[in-house]
Amino acid sequence: MEVRNLIDGEWRDPASHYGLELFNPATGEPLGKSPAGSAADVDEAARAAQAAFPAWRATPPGDRIQYLFKLKALLEDHLDELAALVTIENGKTLAEAKAELRRGIENVEVACGIPVLMQGYSLEDIAPGIDEIMVRQPLGVVAAITPFNFPLMIPLWFLPYAIATGNTIIVKPSDRVPFAIARLLEIVHETGLPPGVVNLVQGGKAAVDALLDHPLVRAISFVGSTPVAKYVYARGSASGKRVQCQGGAKNHVVVLPDADQEATTKIIADSAFGCAGQRCLAVSVTVAVGEAQSWFRDRIGAAAAALKVGNGLDPATAMGPVITDASRKRIETLIAQGKEQGAEPIVDGRGLRSAGSFVGPTVLDGLPATSPLMEMEIFGPVLSVVHADSVDEAIAMIDRSAYGNASSIFTSSGASARRFRNAVSTGNVGVNIGVPAPMAYFPFSGWKGSFFGVMHAQGRDAIEFFTDKKVIVERWPKEWSRKF
């Protein structure tokens, strides 16, 4: 399949060479090659977006959202097609791909409320005869740099809000998953959106650096690993840009003895092994408290062993492959390290031999607190089970983590749940929820090493991020009006 850029409403060949070879992670079949990306491609896109900005900004918000209403309908019509593309290039199951796109569509729906969400406020007579008004205005050209694990949902965290508030945007997807996003942008183009409002630049680090440095790009939205998030935040901010960066995670769930055993096990298995563990809200560590140790270990092992691993296009498949064979090898190496450091593999997912990049569900029991794997984002279907004597001990364990993306507690006690949600140091918190993913009208939060910036993705935070506040103080003396 051919990988091209969308600039000023036209599909164009990239200026850079094609280098990164792409394969279907389930079958090993070649899909094509991604370009390296270049400053020339980014400059072309930035200039097109800047040229489109004045007219788009002047378009009334009520008119801008008409394109989003059309996009919502088109995404519903093409949901199955887009989900299949995600499965082919990413590996997740069709059900997971459809759920991903459904969450993206929710953001389109919320952004349709811009005529209300973007409103400012005013106050008459702040002093005799003087009124003050605050209005929100778009920034200009913005960019979204998005990861491989959610090829469509994460671009839709940013794109609808950016254009609804009057900005123009450049999307730079992961060079591992260039196909579904290209089809999405074709569908965006079908809405009749003016050329240059939405642009697509494919490529790797060269394209990222060019976006971070380009003087016409006013703001950067990023989702990816913490080391890259730090880099993007530092370099983008140094260029005077507004930057929001969602980083990595090491998510914990706490299981109390009074938790519903069957439901808790199923929910945690879905969280740990869904999308092959390649999501920033996947649970990585389960802390079994007190007597929960006696039943959770065996139950989660049985649940993991029962999952069918295979091609995501097969309806019977419960878990697909990881993104590349290099990822498979890295994850299998980390599992081996965990075993060497004293963990017992209740279920060992290594050694699945096939044409694809498969790692089976893995459960490591008793990983020492001193193990580097307790802090490392494995980003694969690996769940560590550790033990604590109390909720407070479990909270302290989470506090020690460098990450603060998400945590959950499973319990029948309202008091324990309230204690946990109040004290735990993560930005997203679940109570009897394995994947506490905020709805589109709430911010996707994250603390500590999991987020860099001030305003998060989605909801009201997105409106704040993509607009500048302008305060107007005005006076009209009566004697001036008599002159006309």
C-alpha positions, 0 to 999 in steps of 0.5 A, a space after each residue: 500500500 502506498 503512503 502519501 501526505 495530504 497537504 492543502 487538500 491534495 495527496 502528494 508523494 513525500 519528499 523523503 525516501 521510503 525506509 521503514 518496512 511495514 508488516 501485518 503483525 498477525 501474518 508477517 505479510 508485507 504492507 508497504 513502507 513508511 517515509 522517513 519524513 522531512 522538514 520540507 514536507 512539514 514546511 509545505 503542510 505548515 504553509 498550507 495550514 497557515 494560508 487556510 487559517 484566516 478564512 477558517 477562523 472567520 467561519 462562524 463556529 456554527 458553520 464549522 461544526 457542520 463539517 463535524 456532523 458530516 464527519 460523524 455520519 461518515 465515520 459511522 458508515 465506514 466503521 467496519 472498514 476503518 476497524 479492519 484497517 486498524 486490525 491489519 496494521 496494528 494487530 488488535 482484534 476487530 472488536 477492539 478496533 471498533 471500540 477504539 473508533 467508537 471512542 474517537 467518534 465520541 470526541 467528534 460528537 463533543 466537539 460539535 458543542 463548540 458554539 457553547 463550549 467556546 463561549 467566553 464571559 463578560 461583566 458590565 460596569 467594572 467601573 462607571 461606564 466600563 465593560 469587560 469581556 473575555 473571548 476565546 480565539 483560535 491559536 492558528 496552526 497546530 499539530 498532533 503527533 500520535 502513537 501506533 497503539 490507537 491509530 484512529 482514536 488518539 488523532 480524534 482526541 485532537 483533530 475535532 476540537 482543533 478545527 471546531 475552535 477555528 485552528 488548522 491542523 497537521 496530523 503526524 501519525 506513527 510511522 508504524 501505522 500510516 494506513 488507517 489514518 490516511 483513510 480517515 483523512 480521506 473521509 475527513 476530506 469527503 465532508 467538503 472541509 476547505 483545503 488546508 484546514 486538515 493536513 497529514 504528514 507521514 514519517 518518523 523523527 525528522 518530521 517530528 523535529 520539524 514540527 517542533 521547530 517550525 515557526 508557524 506551528 503554535 501548539 503540539 499535542 503528543 501521545 507516546 512513551 515518557 522519554 519521547 514525551 519529555 523530548 517533545 515537551 522540552 523541544 517544543 516549549 523551547 520553541 515557544 509553543 504550547 505543548 501537551 504530552 501524554 507519556 507512559 504508564 505503569 498502572 496498578 490495580 488493588 484487589 481487596 479480600 471483599 472484591 467479587 472474585 469472578 467479576 474482578 478476575 475477568 475485568 483485570 484480565 481484560 485490562 491486562 491483556 486487551 489490545 495485547 497490553 499495548 495501551 496506556 491504561 492497561 493494568 501492569 501490576 495487581 496488588 492483592 491485599 491480605 486474603 485476596 492473595 489466596 484466590 486471585 493468583 489461581 483465578 487470574 492464571 486460569 483466565 490468562 491461560 484460557 484466552 485465545 491468541 490469534 489473528 484479530 480478524 478471526 472473531 474467535 480471537 481474544 488477543 492479537 499480536 504485539 506491533 512488531 517482531 522486535 517488540 515480541 523479542 523485547 517483551 520475551 526478554 523482559 519476561 525472562 528477566 523477571 523469572 531470573 529476578 525471582 518471579 514465578 511465571 504462573 502463565 508464560 506467554 513466550 514461545 508462540 511460534 507463528 508467522 506473526 509477532 505473538 506473545 501470549 498472556 503472561 502472569 508473573 507472581 511475586 516479582 521483587 519490589 527491587 526489580 526494574 520491571 516493577 518500574 518499567 513500562 513493558 507495553 505488552 501482555 504481562 501482568 505482575 502480581 504482588 502482595 500487600 497487607 493493607 490498602 495504605 501499603 498498596 497506595 504507598 506502592 503506587 506513590 513510589 512509581 514514577 508514573 501516574 496515569 491510572 490505578 483502580 481498586 476492586 472492593 465491596 467497601 465504600 469506605 475503602 474505595 473512598 480512601 483509595 480514590 482520595 489518596 492515590 497519586 494517579 490522574 485516572 482512577 477506577 473503582 471496580 473498573 479495569 480501564 478507567 478511560 474518561 469519556 470524551 467530555 472529561 479530560 484524559 488525565 495523567 500525573 507525574 511522569 505520565 503527563 507533561 503540560 497543563 491542559 489534557 486531551 478531550 473535553 473542556 481541557 481541549 477547548 482551553 488548549 486550542 484557544 487563547 483568551 483575549 480580554 477586552 476592556 471598553 468605554 464609550 463616553 456619552 459625549 463621544 456619541 454626540 459627535 455622530 
